[in-house]
Amino acid sequence: MKKHFLHILTAGLLTLTACELDETPYSSIYTDQFYKTSQDAESALLAVYGIIADLYAGPAPLMVSDFSADQVYPRPVVGRDTYTLFSYDPNYTTVKSFSRVNESPQQIWSSCYAGIEKANWVIARVPEVSMDENRKNQILGEAHFLRAFYYWMLTKNFGDVVLKTTPSISEAEAIVGKNTQAEVYQQIYSDLEIATASLPSYTAAMEKGRPSKEVALAMHAKAALYNQDWAVAQQKAQEVINSNKYTLMPDVKDVYNVAKEDVARQENMWAFEAESTNPGRTSQIMGLYGPPNSNSPEYGKTTFGSIFVYPAFYASFAANDKRRQLMDTTYINTKGQVVPQKDVTPITPKGILVKKYQDPNSVASNHANNIPILRLADVYLIAAEAETRQNGPSATAYANINAVRRRAGIDDLPEGLSQPDFINAVLQERSWELFGEGDRWYDLTRTNTFLTVASAAVNDVFKTRSPQAKHRYFPIPQDEINSNPKLEQNPDWN
């Protein structure tokens, strides 16, 4: 009788315990019997993609970052306001107490390492599969891209993290220590180089949710920007722009129009493709952003009024900026009446709504809005910033930022800006363009401006905020530290 190993996958680093079973298995998935056919390879790859739905269900990538920054704030319920108040600890005690783990850094840690483990298996075993070589190379390119994405998500949230590029088949292989952030970025670069060489260029006929060659280049550019590798960031971003494979939507509001999501992929390069019905996975973000206790023909069938815009951020937009229309102080109710948001919110009379995530045909709070991860507008701004940090405000840098400003309906950036002033203008443009998309906090941490900016972002709900230097990165979940003797906590959290 053959001995088999029972692998128990835990939430974080997929710590493996093994028990030898002298029993005949009647139903099991065992890697020696898997990865034999092209269908096995496709199924394994889909499992790597499936983790994105786990990430965005909460959605942790948006909430832990955006609640920490200066654009939007949560209804002050315990478990969500911990990020705005910077009151979390390495145990994420309050988050656990109020069952908001799927909105927390813990979800990011556990989901990303689950995705990495699945990607490692694909990368290790699919080369042995007998199948069409072109499709095999594309599968491997997608797996490398997804592994890079998960590592990028981890390092921007936690700094130094565990770097593991082979699947775990024993406990000893799973229990490993951290690598430096520089080493993690080198692995991200390596994975994205492979992805770029293996993935096809974008066409409108591509299957939704699949990354193209240009998406891999855009991810490489953004990772390099965060790593302050300006030359690489500028080169990769400019390659995307010069490819002319993607274009900005003429109307910025249409980027978020659920009825136009197919055509919007010309700008929305890669996104979490939410679906409101089965089969499919969705997110709760629409319900959180919509007005309280509402069945709104604008926002969706069921919304809760849980996230609002800081008044100061709303006021920072020029009156003619079309992106300002993606926020509102009123909404339309089921009777077709225009309702001032201040009249219905129990939190503050100054509540301002975000209109980026609306689905009038939602199924309860389940929506079909895509959540952007990489957009062409982002790539333009990456190119503008990286170029300026290297060479000052060149004509190319001006052209890239002005492409975004013109679509927003505002004037071109004034000529003759100094290098610091131009960089500040790009960062401000990123704030206006990408609000509510889980981006702003990482711009503040990578530029080390989070202490002053977050401290100043207050209102009548959160009158004081006190970030500290240690909040640049989230603490590694204490449960992971406890289960892995080689894993050390981030130094500022010891």
N, C-alpha and C positions, 0 to 999 in steps of 0.2 A: 504494500500500500504506500503510495507516494506521500511524502510529507509536504504540507503546504504552509505558507506563512500568511497569517492574518494581519493585515496592516490597518491600524486604527489611526485615522487622520484627525488630528486635533486642530483647533481653530487657527493657531498662529503659524509657526514655522513648519507645520505639518509634521510635528514630532511623531516618530513611528515607534510603536511597541510591537514586538513580534512574539507570537505564541506558536509553538509547533503543535500541529493538530494531526494525530494519527487517525484521521477519519476520511471517508470518501466524500469529496465535495460533489453535491448534486446540482448546485447552482452557484457559480462564482465568476468573477471577472479577475483574471490573473494575467499579468503582462506577458508571460511566456506564450499564452494562447491568444493574445490580442496583438494588434499591429501586424496582422497577416495580409489584409486586403485593403484596397483603396477606400472601402466603406469604413473600415476601422480607422484609417488615417483621418478621414473627414470627420468622423464622430469625435475623435480625440481633439481635433482642432476646435470643433464646436464647443467642447467642454471648456477650452481656454477662453473663448469668447463669452461663455455663460457667466463668468465671474464679473464682467462689466455690469451685468444686470444686478448682481449682488451688491456691487459698489454703489450704484445709482438708485437703488430702491429707496434708500433712506431719505435723501441722498447724501451720504457722508462727504463726498468730494466738494459739494456746494456748501453745505451747511457749516461744517467746522471751520472752513476758510472764510466764507462771507460773513458769518456772525462775528468773526474776530476782527474784521476790517472796518471800513468807514463808510460803506454804502448802504447796507441794509442791516436791520436788527430784528430779533425775534420777539414775539410776545413773551413777556418775562415769566415763563414757566420754568421750573427747576429742571435741569437736564439739558435745556437748550441755552439758557442764559449763562451757563458756565463758561462758554467760549467768549461771549461779549464781556463778561465780568472777569475773565481770566482766573476763575476759581477752581479749575479742575486740578486733580492730582494724578500721580502715576497709576492709581487704582481706578481712575475715572469713577469714583465712588458714587457721586450723584447721578451720573449717567446710568449706571447699572441699577440704582435704586428706582429709577423712573422708567426703566425699560426703553431707553433710547440708544441702545448699543449700536443699532443699525445707522444711527446718525453721527457716530463718534469716530475718533481716530482709531479706536480698536477695530472698527469695521474696515477701515482702510488697511490696517496692518494685516488682519487675518485674510481678507479677500485678496489682497495683492500677492501674499505668499501662496495662497491656494492657486492663484493664476500662474504664478511662476513655476510652481511644482508641476502643474499640468503642462505648461509650455516646455519645461525641461524634458518631460517624457516624450512629447512630440518630436523635439529636436534630436533626442537620443535614438528613438526607435523608428521614426518614419523613413529615414534613409534606407532601412532594410526592406521596406515594403515593395513588392513588385506591383508597379502601377505606372501610369503615364508620367514620364519624367518631367514634363513641363508643369503638370499639376502638382507633382511632388515638390518641385522647387518652390512653387508658389505657396503651398502649405507651409513649408519650412520658413519662407519669408514672412508669412503672416504670424507664425509662432514667434519668430525673432522680434517682429514689431511689437507684438503684445507683451512679450517679456520686457522689452525696453520701456513700454508704457507703464507697466506695473512697477518697475524699478524707479522710474521717474516720479511716479506718484508717491512712492515710499520715501525717496531721499529728499524731496521738497518738503515733506511733512516731518520727517524724523532725523534728517541729517545723515550721519553714519549709520549704515544698516547692514544686515547680513547679506552677503553676496554669494549666491549659490547657483551654479549653472549646470549641475547634473542632478538627475532624479535621486530621491532617497530610497534606497532599498534596505537600509538597516538603520537602527537608532543612532549608531555612531556617526553615520553620514549626515544625519539630520541635526545633530547637536553641534552647532558651529558658532563661532564668534562673529563680531562685526568687522566690516571693512570700512576704510575711509570713504568719505563722499567722493573724493577724486577717483578712487578705484571704481566706485559705482558708476560714475559718469563715463569712464572709459569703457565699461561694459555696455552701457546704453549706446554709446557711439558705435561700438563694434556690432551690436545687434542691428542697429539702424542702417549701417553700411550694407549688411547682408540683406536686410529687407529692401533697401533701395534697389539693389542689384537683382532682386528676385521678383518684385511685384510689378504688375503691368501699370502703364500710365492710365490716368483716369479717362473714362468715357462715360457718357450718360447711361449707357447700357449696363454698367457695372452693378453687381448685386449690392444692395444697400447694406451699409455696415462694414463692408470690406475695405481695408486701407489700400490706397493706390501708391505707386511710386512717389507721387508728389506729397501724399500724406506722410510717408516716412521721412521725406526731406523736411517737411514742416515740423514734425516732431523733433528731428535732429536740430533744426534751427532753434526751437524753443528750449530744448534741453541745454544747448550751448549758451543761449542767452542767460539762463539761470546759473550756468557754470562760469559766467563772465568770460567766455571764450568767443570774443567779439568777431574775430575773423571767420570762424566756422559758422556762427549764427548768421552773419551777413551773407556769406556765400550760399548757404543752404536756402535761406529765405528768398534770396534773389533768384535762385534757380527755380523755385516754385512760381514766382511772379513772372519770370521770363518764359516759362513753359506755356503760358496762356491757356492752360488746361482748366483753370477755375477763373471765375469773374465775380465781382461784387454784384449782389442783387441791386437793381435800380432803387428800390424802396426798402429801406432798412427794416421796416415793420414786417415785410414779407419773409424775412429770414426766420421769423418766429410764427408765421401763420401756418397752423397745422394743416390747412387745406392746400398749402403750396409747398409742403415739405419735399416733394420730389424735385421740383424745379429749384428749390432753395439749396439743393446739394451742390449747385454750381459755386456756392460760397461756403456753405456749411460742410467742410471737407470731410470731417469725421465726427460722428456723434453717437451718443447712446440712443439707439433707435427704439423708443418706447412704443408700446402697443397697449391699447386699453381693453382688449378682449383676448380670450384664450384661442389658440396658443399665443403667448407673448408675455413680456415682462414690462412693468411700468414703474413709475416713481410717484412719490407723494408730493412732489414739489408744486404741482398745480394747485392742489388743495390747500397747501400752506400759504401760497401767494395770493389766492383769491380772497374776496371780502368775507367777513365773518358770517357764519350761519346762512350761507347763501346758496341758492340755486339760480345762478346768473346765466342769462343767455350769452354773455360775453365770456365769462371765466370758466364755467363748467357746472356740472350737476351738483357737486358737493364741495364747498370750500369753507375754510375755517378762520381766515384772518389771522395768520400766525407769523407773517413776515411783512415788514414795512420798510420804506425808504427813509433814511435820515433827512429831515427838512433841509439841512445845509447842503447835502449832496444834490437834492432836487433843485435847489436855488443856484447851484453852480453852473447849470446848463444855460446857454443863451436861449432866449425866448424862441428864436427861429431854428433851433437845433431839432431836427426831426427825431432824434433819439429820446428827446424829452417826452414824445408821445407814447413811449413805451413805459411811462409811469402815469399815474392819474390820481386826482383827489376826489373823483367821483366814479360811480359805476352804474350800469343799467340793471334794474331788477326784472323779475319775471313779468311785471306789468308794463314794461317798457319805460318806466320812470327813471329819470336821472337822480341818483341818490348821492348826496355828499357823504363821502367816507367818514367825515368827522361826526356825522349824526348817528352812526351805528356802531362804531368800534368802542368796546368797553375799556380800551387801553389808553388811548390818547386822542384828542380832537385833531391832532396833527398827523394822523396816519395817512401815508401816501402808498398807493398800491403799485406793484410791478406788473407789467402786462406782457412779459416775455413768454409766459407759460399759460396759455389759455386754450381750452378745448371745449367748445360749446356742446360737442357730441360725446363728452366723456361718459364713462360708465361709472356712476358714483364719483369718487375722487380719482379713479384710474384714467389717465390721460394718454393721448397718442403723440404729444409734443416730443420732438427730438430735443435732447439736451446737448448743446454744442460742446465739443471737446477741442476741436481745431477748426478755426474759421480763417478764410483768406484775409479778412480785415486784420486779424491778429498777425498774420504773416507780414503784411505791409508794415505794421508798427514795429515788429521785431527787426525787419530790415532797416527801418529808419533809425531806430535806437542803436543797433550794432554798428551801422555805418558811421553815425555821429560819434560814438565812443572811440572809434579808431581814427577818423579823418576829419572830425568836426562836421558842421551842418553843410554837407555838400548838396549839389543840385539833385542828386539821386535821393538823398535823405528827405529833402523837401518834397520831391515828387511822390514819395511813398506815403508820407503822413498826409499830404494834401489829397491823395486819392480817397482816403477815409473821411477827411473833413468835407470834401465836396459832396460825397454821397449823403452826409449828414445835413447838407444844406447850409453850412457855415463857411465863412471866409477862409481863404488860404492862410497858413501861418505867416506872420510878418517876416519879411526878409531881414537878414543881418543879425539874427539872434546869435548870442554867444553859445559856446558848446554846452555849458551848464544849463542855460535857459532853454535851449532846444531839447535837451534830454528831459528836463522837467515838463516841457510841453508834450513830449511823447508819452511820458508816464501819466499825465493828466488825460491825454487822449485815450490811452488804454483804459483808464478808469471810466470814462464816459462810454466808450464803445463796448466794453466787456462786462459791465456791471451785472450782477446776478448770475454769472457763469462760473463762479468758483475760481477767479483769477486774481483778484485785487490783493488778497493777503500775501500772496507769494511775490508780487511786485514790491510790497512793503518790506518783506523779510529779506529778499535778495538785495535790495538797496539799503538795508539797515535803517529804514525810516519808520518802522512800525511803532516804536515807542512814542514818538511825538505825534504821529498821525492818529493812532488809535486812542491815545489819551485825549486828543482834542475832539474826537467824534462822540459827542454826548448830545442828549436831548432831554425832553421832559420825562422820558421813561427811564433812561439810564443817565443819571445826572453826573456820575463820576465813573471813570474806567482807569484801571491802574495796571497796565501791562508791565512786565519786568523783562530783563534781558533773557531769562530762561525761556520765555514764551516764543522766542524765534522758532524753535522746533517743539513739537509736542513730545511729551515723555513716552518712551516705549511702554506699552501696557505692562503693568506689574505682573500680571498672570504669565506673560511670556518670559519675563525675567525669572520668575519662580520655577518655570518648567524647563528652562535651558540654563544650566550652570555656566555656560561659556558666554552668555549674552549679558553685556553690561549696560546699565542705564545711561542715558545721556548725561554727561558730567554736570550740567547745570541743574539737573533734577535729583542728584544724590543728596 
